[in-house]
Amino acid sequence: APLSDEQIRLLDDIEFPWIPNRYEAKWHANYNELAKFQKEHGHCKPRGPTYAKLEKWAKDQRIKRKKGQLSEDQIEVLDKIEFSWGTNTRKWTEMYLELKDYHNDKGHLRLGQDDNANMYDWMDTQRKLYHGIVKKPVLSDNQIEKLEEICFCWSLDGKERTWHEKYTE
């Protein structure tokens, strides 16, 4: 019997893969396996003989993205599970967590070069990436959302940033 409208809506709510071809079905099966791995381990970098197949699949996704062979939808769902697109992702996460801790401790992100030159430079780079002044690596939507959650100001103008920081306190 065909599915009711309610059944279809419920399946859509859990992002049921309505997939007509085998390639996409296999891609989603591997993605679901990686999402499960991420939930259990807190990262998307499977290693070792137990995860050899998943490790290869993850590596292939990085290569396919560089070649422009992944769809925007595939990139988006991988970003949602904080898929690591390269070595910079780990460093980005470390810096973000440090900045988040600073924000939690101080209640603001007014950070000068004298306070922490490394963090100040990193924040400057994020702004330049956001505005397209620096092209690579690309900030993911997830990274942008995380920074906005801690009231990160994207302005390149120092006076405007100071105003924004005081306003969001």
Salt bridges, closest charged atoms under 4 A:
GLU6 OE2 - ARG9 NH2 2.80
ASP13 OD2 - ARG9 NH1 2.62
GLU55 OE2 - ARG47 NH1 3.74
ASP60 OD2 - LYS56 NZ 2.98
GLU76 OE2 - LYS80 NZ 4.00
GLU82 OE2 - LYS146 NZ 2.74
ASP124 OD2 - LYS128 NZ 3.01
GLU169 OE2 - ARG110 NH1 2.19
